[in-house]
């Protein structure tokens, strides 16, 4: 006679209780180039979240055509632009995205951190975004382990063929014609692009220690947000970073 499963076995087969997602847009993003912006749309769509990508911030009339959207993105050329261009274009774009009410707003950058103080400044984008969204903490998650782009103890690594290189020794990125990477420490690299936002790192050890939440890392100045780069090496560290 076949035995019936026990209550414990039944409970183990059930998924954990997960709170339902809120209604409306969940994620808005602004990509600093077209390919990265499209990649976000792809990931969200494959995850079952209907998403769309615009070449400019969408109007109410445009959004009304897609009432079931959960992700709304804008593709830009910010990675190729100077800080003056960012000062002119990003505040308005960020303000318009903020009005959509999504709980997550993402400034999408490349996983090889392409940027400099003069071109595609991530630091300037953080400054401008902080003025609009007024966060206390700004998570900076650059790595993408699925693409063999890793961050470990604050340093960024990327694969080329069958090897993984620290970014400042990468055979391509270290010799980039516009933004050559001479620094693999993500916090140090971004710190050179801003004078207003302190940058810190959240290491794999920090992620693994539940007694040291990100919120305990704070700016020494009141009303000044802090940006925190987050290590990511694999699926488990990605999950911890997402929390």
C-alpha angles and dihedrals in degrees: 000000000000113000119232115240115260124244089255091054090048091051092049091055093054121088116246118266109274123187113239116256117255120257122261129025114354100184133026119184140183114205120209088213137019100250095050092046090051091049090060090052090050094051094047092047093050087050089059097258111126107231140175136197125216130191090223135018105292125246124231089253092055093048091048088066090063107043095163097058118137097174127043121184141178124207117212143166094239092127090066096043135092126239092263090059089049092050089054100044112024102062093058093044092049092047092052092048091049090058091062089073100226113160090223125049115182130195100204116215132172120276088234091059094236104191146102136187088267102038129040092346109199089188092058091048089053091050093050093044092050091057091055103038098030097210125175093214129027113199114212110198109176105156126090110190092189087064092044092253109134139180117204124174089345097308124113123226130185135187127241115185107315099343137073118222135191104251097248088054097043110127092228109025095046088057099041108149095226108022108021110188110236095158127057096183102097096204093049092047094052093041088065088061099054137044095185109051122063113224124210136169132239106206131202088261091054091049092051093050110078089190091068106059119182090249090069089066104082140165119264089226122070116243091014114116122221126224116217124196112213127213117234126179106150145353094289094053089045089055092050091048090052091057 
